[in-house]
Amino acid sequence: MTDKHLSTQFDAELAGISTRVLEMGGIAESQVAQAMVALRHFSAETAEQVLRQEARVNQLEMEIDRELGAIIARRQPTARDLRLLIAVHKAIANLERVGDEAARVARVVQRLIASGASTRLPVADLRFESELAVAQLRRALDAFARLDTAGALEVLKHDDQIDREFEGLLRKLITYMMEDPRTISASIDLVFVAKAIERVGDHAKNLAEAVIYVVKGADVRHATVAEVESALR
């Protein structure tokens, strides 16, 4: 078998595994969006759909991990190919955690419904944060699909926006609890939701950092945006 044929096969394997990562990412993104729909509408049915999807995300993580092990053993990749496979491993771990956060929100919805919590809770205040997080995740997955460092950098630039939104929501919920102590239990649940959404943003950031690692070979975890921009020049 010629080296060119081997190279073509390897490229196909890499493309296939990347496609699987994007499939997993699409499900995780859908989970987050559905979890927020469940919260806004106090929908037990939608919350249950989110929890059912969690099993598929977990299954994909295990399947892709097995494929990674087989490819590494068979091909013994080096340089950028090896970095891509390492990045895939990081990506699926982060996407699995995104699914966990969505499931956490779904369980909060179930708990709120079961407790008879008021539908007048300030759940609408969580909408903007969740939209930011979903947009960040979508942008990070797109950057991963195209190995686009400019797109990855945009994700990093917007990360602080979600953090600021979370801090603002936390202040609002504390005020809400102080004004009406009867809402303390339900409001604490909403704090957990807000934190779960913030973590989705963190996982999107991790995906973006993995893209830069693949393309540039630079580990930009914990780096400032200015430092990342310098590494990309």
Sequence and secondary structure as in RCSB ss.txt:
>XXXX:A:sequence
MTDKHLSTQFDAELAGISTRVLEMGGIAESQVAQAMVALRHFSAETAEQVLRQEARVNQLEMEIDRELGAIIARR
QPTARDLRLLIAVHKAIANLERVGDEAARVARVVQRLIASGASTRLPVADLRFESELAVAQLRRALDAFARLDTA
GALEVLKHDDQIDREFEGLLRKLITYMMEDPRTISASIDLVFVAKAIERVGDHAKNLAEAVIYVVKGADVRHATV
AEVESALR
>XXXX:A:secstr
  HHHHHHHHHHHHHHHHHHHHHHHHHHHHHHHHHHHHHHHT HHHHHHHHHHHHHHHHHHHHHHHHHHHHHHHH
   HHHHHHHHHHHHHHHHHHHHHHHHHHHHHHHHHHHHHT  TTSSGGGGHHHHHHHHHHHHHHHHHHHHT HH
HHHHHHHHHHHHHHHHHHHHHHHHHHHHH GGGHHHHHHHHHHHHHHHHHHHHHHHHHHHHHHHHH    TT  H
HHHHHHH 
